[in-house]
Amino acid sequence: MSPELIAVLAVIVAAMAFDYTNGFHDAANAIATSVSTRALTPRVALALAAVGNFVGAHFGTKVAKTVGDGLVTLPTGVTSLGVVFAGVIGAIAWNLITWYFGLPSSSSHALFGGLVGATLFAADGVVQWGNIVDKVIVPMVLSPVVGLVLGFLVMLGILWLFRKGQPGKLNRGFRWAQTVSAAAMSVGHGMQDAAKTMGIIVLALYTGGFQSNTTHIPQWVYWTSAAMLAAGTYAGGWRIIRTLGRKIIDLGPPEGFAAETVASAVLYFNAQVLQAPISTTHTITSAIMGVGATKRLSAVRWNVAGNIVMAWIITFPAAAAIACLAYLLVRPLF
């Protein structure tokens, strides 16, 4: 095999590993609320999330193109594949660290940080800072704010509409409704997160000389990316599920439905309209906080929320730093 083919295969394997860790790390995004409200059993919820991720991957083309050709300009030849490989390794490492501590950090921003960190150390590598700001930083700041505000407003609307309802009957009804909102959330997660892995694979194929542009996504890339994300999702990430489902607020079925509905809407709008690769973690977590604040501000455990926000802030630079170290180690091989 040629050096280019070996390097491309190494990047693809690393991307698949990242996809798997993304699945079990971010499974909580799709199912934590449904599990904590007992709308779905854990295994049923995981299976639903896996199927939704698989379906959503096939609608994430716009996000994949942004990741594959919008954030960094790589050096030519095999060297560029070393940069991508190191970037993905940085993202995997940060996913595992935050999973171990049960922090729902963003796999997306770990990946972006990894790519940027490795590119900074590469000769002739250029970070497209304008696109980083427009496509990563601005959505990173705005999507949690939007999720928080919409979660608060949607929950207020539900409380007003059903103010005369019987709590027992309402909880049963919203548990059924959560099946739909959890499925929608899972599709949105696949639309965003599987697409990012597809973008990395396409970037590797292009820089390795195996396709002529960064806009074409082969069918096998859709299927392998979706399958690995679904497999990781079904494996579950119980540490993070407990954090999202129980430690931020005490969720009931109406709150779970409101949070999932808001998060799904934000994910779909960004993927299909803005083509922005946003964090599903940031979106659902902020929606849960907004929903919980309708009870009273003290209902949200702000110390836990503060730890989560701190993880959000350091994810990009931490993954970048790990990727820098990884690139220094793998550079002789590429």
DRENDO-1510 file (C-alpha; in Angstrom, 1 decimal, always signed):
<recs>
REC; n; res; u; v; w
REC; 1; MET; +0.0; +0.0; +0.0 .
REC; 2; SER; +1.1; +3.5; -0.7 .
REC; 3; PRO; +2.0; +5.9; +2.2 .
REC; 4; GLU; -1.0; +8.1; +1.2 .
REC; 5; LEU; -3.4; +5.1; +1.5 .
REC; 6; ILE; -2.0; +4.0; +4.8 .
REC; 7; ALA; -2.3; +7.6; +6.2 .
REC; 8; VAL; -5.9; +7.9; +4.9 .
REC; 9; LEU; -6.9; +4.6; +6.5 .
REC; 10; ALA; -5.3; +5.7; +9.8 .
REC; 11; VAL; -7.4; +8.9; +9.8 .
REC; 12; ILE; -10.6; +7.0; +8.9 .
REC; 13; VAL; -10.0; +4.5; +11.8 .
REC; 14; ALA; -9.4; +7.4; +14.2 .
REC; 15; ALA; -12.5; +9.2; +12.9 .
REC; 16; MET; -14.6; +6.0; +13.5 .
REC; 17; ALA; -13.2; +5.8; +17.0 .
REC; 18; PHE; -14.1; +9.4; +17.6 .
REC; 19; ASP; -17.6; +8.7; +16.3 .
REC; 20; TYR; -18.0; +5.8; +18.7 .
REC; 21; THR; -16.9; +7.9; +21.7 .
REC; 22; ASN; -19.1; +10.7; +20.5 .
REC; 23; GLY; -22.0; +8.2; +20.6 .
REC; 24; PHE; -21.6; +7.0; +24.1 .
REC; 25; HIS; -20.4; +10.4; +25.3 .
REC; 26; ASP; -23.4; +12.2; +23.8 .
REC; 27; ALA; -26.0; +9.5; +24.2 .
REC; 28; ALA; -27.2; +11.5; +27.2 .
REC; 29; ASN; -28.2; +14.4; +24.9 .
REC; 30; ALA; -30.9; +12.3; +23.4 .
REC; 31; ILE; -32.2; +10.1; +26.2 .
REC; 32; ALA; -31.3; +11.6; +29.6 .
REC; 33; THR; -34.6; +13.4; +30.0 .
REC; 34; SER; -36.7; +10.5; +28.8 .
REC; 35; VAL; -35.0; +8.0; +31.1 .
REC; 36; SER; -35.1; +10.3; +34.2 .
REC; 37; THR; -38.8; +10.9; +33.7 .
REC; 38; ARG; -39.4; +7.2; +33.2 .
REC; 39; ALA; -41.0; +7.9; +29.8 .
REC; 40; LEU; -38.7; +5.2; +28.3 .
REC; 41; THR; -36.7; +2.4; +29.8 .
REC; 42; PRO; -32.9; +2.9; +29.4 .
REC; 43; ARG; -32.4; +0.3; +26.7 .
REC; 44; VAL; -35.5; +1.3; +24.7 .
REC; 45; ALA; -34.3; +4.9; +24.9 .
REC; 46; LEU; -30.8; +4.0; +23.8 .
REC; 47; ALA; -32.2; +1.9; +20.9 .
REC; 48; LEU; -34.4; +4.8; +19.8 .
REC; 49; ALA; -31.5; +7.2; +20.0 .
REC; 50; ALA; -29.3; +4.9; +18.0 .
REC; 51; VAL; -31.9; +4.6; +15.2 .
REC; 52; GLY; -32.5; +8.4; +15.3 .
REC; 53; ASN; -28.8; +9.1; +15.0 .
REC; 54; PHE; -28.5; +6.7; +12.0 .
REC; 55; VAL; -31.4; +8.5; +10.3 .
REC; 56; GLY; -30.2; +12.0; +11.1 .
REC; 57; ALA; -26.8; +11.3; +9.7 .
REC; 58; HIS; -28.3; +11.2; +6.2 .
REC; 59; PHE; -29.6; +14.8; +6.6 .
REC; 60; GLY; -26.4; +16.3; +7.8 .
REC; 61; THR; -24.7; +17.0; +4.5 .
REC; 62; LYS; -24.5; +20.8; +5.0 .
REC; 63; VAL; -22.8; +20.5; +8.4 .
REC; 64; ALA; -20.3; +17.9; +7.0 .
REC; 65; LYS; -19.3; +20.3; +4.2 .
REC; 66; THR; -18.7; +23.1; +6.7 .
REC; 67; VAL; -16.4; +20.8; +8.8 .
REC; 68; GLY; -14.6; +19.4; +5.7 .
REC; 69; ASP; -13.9; +22.7; +3.9 .
REC; 70; GLY; -14.5; +25.7; +6.2 .
REC; 71; LEU; -12.4; +25.6; +9.3 .
REC; 72; VAL; -8.7; +25.0; +8.5 .
REC; 73; THR; -6.5; +25.0; +5.4 .
REC; 74; LEU; -4.1; +22.1; +5.6 .
REC; 75; PRO; -0.6; +21.6; +4.2 .
REC; 76; THR; -0.3; +19.4; +1.1 .
REC; 77; GLY; +0.4; +15.6; +0.9 .
REC; 78; VAL; +0.6; +13.1; +3.7 .
REC; 79; THR; +1.6; +15.8; +6.2 .
REC; 80; SER; -2.0; +17.1; +6.2 .
REC; 81; LEU; -3.3; +13.7; +7.1 .
REC; 82; GLY; -1.0; +13.7; +10.2 .
REC; 83; VAL; -2.6; +17.0; +11.2 .
REC; 84; VAL; -6.1; +15.5; +10.9 .
REC; 85; PHE; -5.1; +12.4; +12.7 .
REC; 86; ALA; -3.7; +14.3; +15.6 .
REC; 87; GLY; -6.8; +16.6; +15.7 .
REC; 88; VAL; -9.1; +13.6; +16.0 .
REC; 89; ILE; -6.9; +12.0; +18.7 .
REC; 90; GLY; -7.1; +15.2; +20.7 .
REC; 91; ALA; -10.9; +15.1; +20.5 .
REC; 92; ILE; -11.1; +11.4; +21.5 .
REC; 93; ALA; -8.9; +12.0; +24.5 .
REC; 94; TRP; -11.0; +15.0; +25.7 .
REC; 95; ASN; -14.2; +13.0; +25.2 .
REC; 96; LEU; -12.8; +10.2; +27.4 .
REC; 97; ILE; -11.6; +12.6; +30.1 .
REC; 98; THR; -14.9; +14.4; +30.4 .
REC; 99; TRP; -16.9; +11.1; +30.2 .
REC; 100; TYR; -14.9; +9.8; +33.1 .
REC; 101; PHE; -15.8; +12.8; +35.3 .
REC; 102; GLY; -19.5; +12.7; +34.0 .
REC; 103; LEU; -19.3; +16.2; +32.4 .
REC; 104; PRO; -21.5; +16.7; +29.3 .
REC; 105; SER; -18.9; +18.6; +27.3 .
REC; 106; SER; -19.2; +19.1; +23.6 .
REC; 107; SER; -17.7; +16.5; +21.3 .
REC; 108; SER; -18.1; +18.9; +18.5 .
REC; 109; HIS; -16.0; +21.6; +20.0 .
REC; 110; ALA; -13.4; +19.0; +21.1 .
REC; 111; LEU; -13.1; +18.0; +17.4 .
REC; 112; PHE; -12.9; +21.6; +16.3 .
REC; 113; GLY; -10.3; +22.4; +19.0 .
REC; 114; GLY; -8.3; +19.4; +18.0 .
REC; 115; LEU; -8.2; +20.3; +14.4 .
REC; 116; VAL; -7.2; +23.9; +15.2 .
REC; 117; GLY; -4.5; +22.9; +17.7 .
REC; 118; ALA; -2.8; +20.4; +15.3 .
REC; 119; THR; -3.0; +22.9; +12.4 .
REC; 120; LEU; -1.3; +25.6; +14.4 .
REC; 121; PHE; +1.8; +23.3; +14.8 .
REC; 122; ALA; +1.9; +22.2; +11.1 .
REC; 123; ALA; +4.1; +24.0; +8.5 .
REC; 124; ASP; +1.8; +25.7; +6.0 .
REC; 125; GLY; -1.3; +25.0; +8.0 .
REC; 126; VAL; -3.7; +27.9; +8.2 .
REC; 127; VAL; -6.6; +28.3; +10.6 .
REC; 128; GLN; -9.5; +30.1; +9.0 .
REC; 129; TRP; -10.2; +32.3; +12.1 .
REC; 130; GLY; -13.1; +34.2; +10.4 .
REC; 131; ASN; -15.0; +31.0; +9.8 .
REC; 132; ILE; -14.0; +29.7; +13.3 .
REC; 133; VAL; -15.7; +32.8; +14.8 .
REC; 134; ASP; -18.7; +32.7; +12.5 .
REC; 135; LYS; -19.3; +28.9; +12.4 .
REC; 136; VAL; -18.1; +27.8; +15.8 .
REC; 137; ILE; -17.6; +30.5; +18.4 .
REC; 138; VAL; -20.7; +32.6; +17.7 .
REC; 139; PRO; -23.0; +29.5; +17.6 .
REC; 140; MET; -21.3; +28.2; +20.7 .
REC; 141; VAL; -22.3; +31.3; +22.6 .
REC; 142; LEU; -25.7; +31.8; +21.1 .
REC; 143; SER; -27.1; +28.3; +21.0 .
REC; 144; PRO; -27.1; +27.8; +24.8 .
REC; 145; VAL; -28.6; +31.3; +25.3 .
REC; 146; VAL; -31.4; +30.5; +22.8 .
REC; 147; GLY; -31.9; +27.1; +24.4 .
REC; 148; LEU; -32.2; +28.6; +27.8 .
REC; 149; VAL; -34.6; +31.3; +26.8 .
REC; 150; LEU; -36.8; +29.1; +24.6 .
REC; 151; GLY; -36.8; +26.3; +27.3 .
REC; 152; PHE; -38.1; +28.9; +29.8 .
REC; 153; LEU; -40.7; +30.3; +27.4 .
REC; 154; VAL; -42.0; +26.9; +26.1 .
REC; 155; MET; -42.3; +25.5; +29.7 .
REC; 156; LEU; -44.2; +28.7; +30.7 .
REC; 157; GLY; -46.6; +28.0; +27.8 .
REC; 158; ILE; -47.1; +24.4; +28.8 .
REC; 159; LEU; -47.8; +25.4; +32.4 .
REC; 160; TRP; -50.4; +28.0; +31.3 .
REC; 161; LEU; -52.1; +25.7; +28.7 .
REC; 162; PHE; -52.4; +22.8; +31.2 .
REC; 163; ARG; -52.9; +24.8; +34.4 .
REC; 164; LYS; -56.3; +23.1; +35.1 .
REC; 165; GLY; -55.2; +19.6; +34.2 .
REC; 166; GLN; -54.9; +16.7; +36.6 .
REC; 167; PRO; -51.1; +16.1; +37.3 .
REC; 168; GLY; -51.4; +12.3; +37.0 .
REC; 169; LYS; -53.1; +12.4; +33.7 .
REC; 170; LEU; -50.8; +15.1; +32.4 .
REC; 171; ASN; -47.7; +13.1; +33.3 .
REC; 172; ARG; -49.0; +10.0; +31.5 .
REC; 173; GLY; -49.8; +12.1; +28.4 .
REC; 174; PHE; -46.4; +13.8; +28.4 .
REC; 175; ARG; -44.6; +10.5; +28.8 .
REC; 176; TRP; -46.1; +9.4; +25.5 .
REC; 177; ALA; -45.3; +12.8; +24.0 .
REC; 178; GLN; -41.7; +12.3; +25.1 .
REC; 179; THR; -41.3; +9.3; +22.8 .
REC; 180; VAL; -41.8; +11.7; +19.9 .
REC; 181; SER; -39.6; +14.5; +21.3 .
REC; 182; ALA; -36.8; +12.0; +22.2 .
REC; 183; ALA; -36.9; +10.6; +18.6 .
REC; 184; ALA; -36.7; +14.2; +17.2 .
REC; 185; MET; -33.8; +14.9; +19.5 .
REC; 186; SER; -32.0; +11.8; +18.3 .
REC; 187; VAL; -32.4; +12.6; +14.7 .
REC; 188; GLY; -31.1; +16.1; +15.4 .
REC; 189; HIS; -28.1; +14.7; +17.2 .
REC; 190; GLY; -27.3; +12.4; +14.2 .
REC; 191; MET; -27.8; +15.4; +11.8 .
REC; 192; GLN; -25.1; +17.3; +13.7 .
REC; 193; ASP; -22.7; +14.8; +15.2 .
REC; 194; ALA; -22.5; +12.1; +12.5 .
REC; 195; ALA; -22.1; +14.8; +10.0 .
REC; 196; LYS; -18.9; +16.1; +11.7 .
REC; 197; THR; -17.3; +12.7; +11.4 .
REC; 198; MET; -18.3; +12.5; +7.7 .
REC; 199; GLY; -16.6; +15.9; +7.2 .
REC; 200; ILE; -13.4; +14.6; +8.7 .
REC; 201; ILE; -13.4; +11.5; +6.5 .
REC; 202; VAL; -14.1; +13.5; +3.3 .
REC; 203; LEU; -11.3; +15.9; +4.3 .
REC; 204; ALA; -8.9; +12.9; +4.6 .
REC; 205; LEU; -10.0; +11.5; +1.2 .
REC; 206; TYR; -9.5; +14.9; -0.5 .
REC; 207; THR; -6.1; +15.7; +1.1 .
REC; 208; GLY; -4.9; +12.1; +0.4 .
REC; 209; GLY; -5.8; +12.5; -3.3 .
REC; 210; PHE; -8.6; +10.0; -3.3 .
REC; 211; GLN; -11.3; +12.4; -4.4 .
REC; 212; SER; -11.2; +15.7; -6.3 .
REC; 213; ASN; -13.2; +17.9; -3.9 .
REC; 214; THR; -14.5; +18.3; -0.4 .
REC; 215; THR; -18.2; +18.6; -1.3 .
REC; 216; HIS; -18.9; +15.0; -2.4 .
REC; 217; ILE; -19.7; +12.5; +0.3 .
REC; 218; PRO; -19.6; +8.9; -0.8 .
REC; 219; GLN; -22.4; +6.7; +0.4 .
REC; 220; TRP; -20.1; +4.4; +2.4 .
REC; 221; VAL; -19.1; +7.4; +4.5 .
REC; 222; TYR; -22.8; +8.0; +5.4 .
REC; 223; TRP; -23.3; +4.4; +6.4 .
REC; 224; THR; -20.1; +3.9; +8.4 .
REC; 225; SER; -20.3; +7.2; +10.2 .
REC; 226; ALA; -24.0; +6.6; +11.1 .
REC; 227; ALA; -23.4; +3.0; +12.1 .
REC; 228; MET; -20.5; +3.9; +14.5 .
REC; 229; LEU; -22.4; +6.7; +16.1 .
REC; 230; ALA; -25.4; +4.5; +16.6 .
REC; 231; ALA; -23.3; +1.7; +18.1 .
REC; 232; GLY; -21.6; +4.1; +20.5 .
REC; 233; THR; -25.0; +5.6; +21.4 .
REC; 234; TYR; -26.4; +2.1; +22.2 .
REC; 235; ALA; -23.4; +1.4; +24.4 .
REC; 236; GLY; -24.6; +4.3; +26.5 .
REC; 237; GLY; -22.8; +6.9; +28.6 .
REC; 238; TRP; -24.4; +6.4; +32.0 .
REC; 239; ARG; -22.1; +8.8; +33.9 .
REC; 240; ILE; -23.3; +11.7; +31.7 .
REC; 241; ILE; -26.9; +10.5; +31.6 .
REC; 242; ARG; -27.0; +10.8; +35.4 .
REC; 243; THR; -25.6; +14.3; +35.3 .
REC; 244; LEU; -28.1; +15.6; +32.7 .
REC; 245; GLY; -31.1; +13.6; +33.9 .
REC; 246; ARG; -30.9; +14.0; +37.6 .
REC; 247; LYS; -28.2; +16.5; +38.8 .
REC; 248; ILE; -29.2; +19.7; +37.1 .
REC; 249; ILE; -32.9; +19.7; +38.0 .
REC; 250; ASP; -35.6; +17.2; +39.0 .
REC; 251; LEU; -37.3; +16.6; +35.7 .
REC; 252; GLY; -40.9; +15.6; +35.2 .
REC; 253; PRO; -42.5; +14.5; +31.9 .
REC; 254; PRO; -43.7; +18.0; +30.9 .
REC; 255; GLU; -40.2; +19.4; +31.6 .
REC; 256; GLY; -38.5; +16.7; +29.7 .
REC; 257; PHE; -40.9; +17.1; +26.7 .
REC; 258; ALA; -40.3; +20.9; +26.7 .
REC; 259; ALA; -36.5; +20.6; +26.8 .
REC; 260; GLU; -36.3; +18.0; +24.1 .
REC; 261; THR; -38.6; +19.9; +21.8 .
REC; 262; VAL; -36.7; +23.1; +22.2 .
REC; 263; ALA; -33.3; +21.4; +21.6 .
REC; 264; SER; -34.6; +19.6; +18.5 .
REC; 265; ALA; -35.8; +22.8; +17.0 .
REC; 266; VAL; -32.5; +24.6; +17.6 .
REC; 267; LEU; -30.5; +21.7; +16.1 .
REC; 268; TYR; -32.7; +21.4; +13.0 .
REC; 269; PHE; -32.6; +25.2; +12.3 .
REC; 270; ASN; -28.8; +25.3; +12.6 .
REC; 271; ALA; -28.1; +22.2; +10.5 .
REC; 272; GLN; -30.6; +23.0; +7.7 .
REC; 273; VAL; -30.8; +26.8; +7.6 .
REC; 274; LEU; -27.5; +28.2; +9.0 .
REC; 275; GLN; -25.4; +25.1; +8.1 .
REC; 276; ALA; -23.7; +25.7; +11.5 .
REC; 277; PRO; -22.1; +22.7; +13.4 .
REC; 278; ILE; -23.4; +23.5; +16.9 .
REC; 279; SER; -23.2; +21.4; +20.0 .
REC; 280; THR; -26.1; +19.2; +20.9 .
REC; 281; THR; -24.7; +19.0; +24.5 .
REC; 282; HIS; -24.8; +22.8; +24.9 .
REC; 283; THR; -28.3; +23.0; +23.4 .
REC; 284; ILE; -30.1; +20.3; +25.5 .
REC; 285; THR; -28.3; +21.2; +28.7 .
REC; 286; SER; -29.2; +24.9; +28.4 .
REC; 287; ALA; -32.8; +24.0; +27.5 .
REC; 288; ILE; -33.0; +21.8; +30.7 .
REC; 289; MET; -31.8; +24.8; +32.7 .
REC; 290; GLY; -34.4; +27.1; +31.1 .
REC; 291; VAL; -37.1; +24.6; +31.8 .
REC; 292; GLY; -36.1; +24.2; +35.4 .
REC; 293; ALA; -35.9; +27.9; +36.0 .
REC; 294; THR; -39.7; +28.1; +35.5 .
REC; 295; LYS; -40.2; +26.4; +38.9 .
REC; 296; ARG; -37.9; +28.8; +40.7 .
REC; 297; LEU; -34.3; +29.8; +40.2 .
REC; 298; SER; -33.2; +27.7; +43.1 .
REC; 299; ALA; -34.7; +24.6; +41.4 .
REC; 300; VAL; -31.6; +24.6; +39.1 .
REC; 301; ARG; -28.5; +23.3; +40.8 .
REC; 302; TRP; -26.3; +26.1; +39.7 .
REC; 303; ASN; -23.1; +24.6; +41.1 .
REC; 304; VAL; -23.5; +21.6; +38.8 .
REC; 305; ALA; -24.5; +24.0; +36.0 .
REC; 306; GLY; -21.4; +26.0; +36.7 .
REC; 307; ASN; -19.1; +22.9; +36.4 .
REC; 308; ILE; -20.7; +22.1; +33.1 .
REC; 309; VAL; -20.3; +25.6; +31.7 .
REC; 310; MET; -16.6; +25.5; +32.8 .
REC; 311; ALA; -16.2; +22.3; +30.9 .
REC; 312; TRP; -17.7; +24.0; +27.8 .
REC; 313; ILE; -15.3; +26.9; +28.1 .
REC; 314; ILE; -12.1; +24.8; +28.4 .
REC; 315; THR; -13.1; +22.1; +25.9 .
REC; 316; PHE; -11.8; +23.9; +22.8 .
REC; 317; PRO; -8.4; +24.9; +24.2 .
REC; 318; ALA; -7.9; +21.6; +26.1 .
REC; 319; ALA; -8.6; +19.5; +23.0 .
REC; 320; ALA; -6.3; +21.8; +21.0 .
REC; 321; ALA; -3.5; +21.4; +23.5 .
REC; 322; ILE; -3.8; +17.6; +23.5 .
REC; 323; ALA; -3.9; +17.6; +19.7 .
REC; 324; CYS; -0.7; +19.7; +19.6 .
REC; 325; LEU; +1.1; +17.1; +21.8 .
REC; 326; ALA; -0.4; +14.3; +19.6 .
REC; 327; TYR; +0.9; +16.0; +16.4 .
REC; 328; LEU; +4.4; +16.3; +17.8 .
REC; 329; LEU; +4.4; +12.6; +18.6 .
REC; 330; VAL; +2.9; +11.4; +15.2 .
REC; 331; ARG; +4.6; +13.9; +12.9 .
REC; 332; PRO; +7.6; +11.6; +12.2 .
REC; 333; LEU; +5.1; +9.0; +10.9 .
REC; 334; PHE; +3.5; +11.2; +8.4 .
</recs>
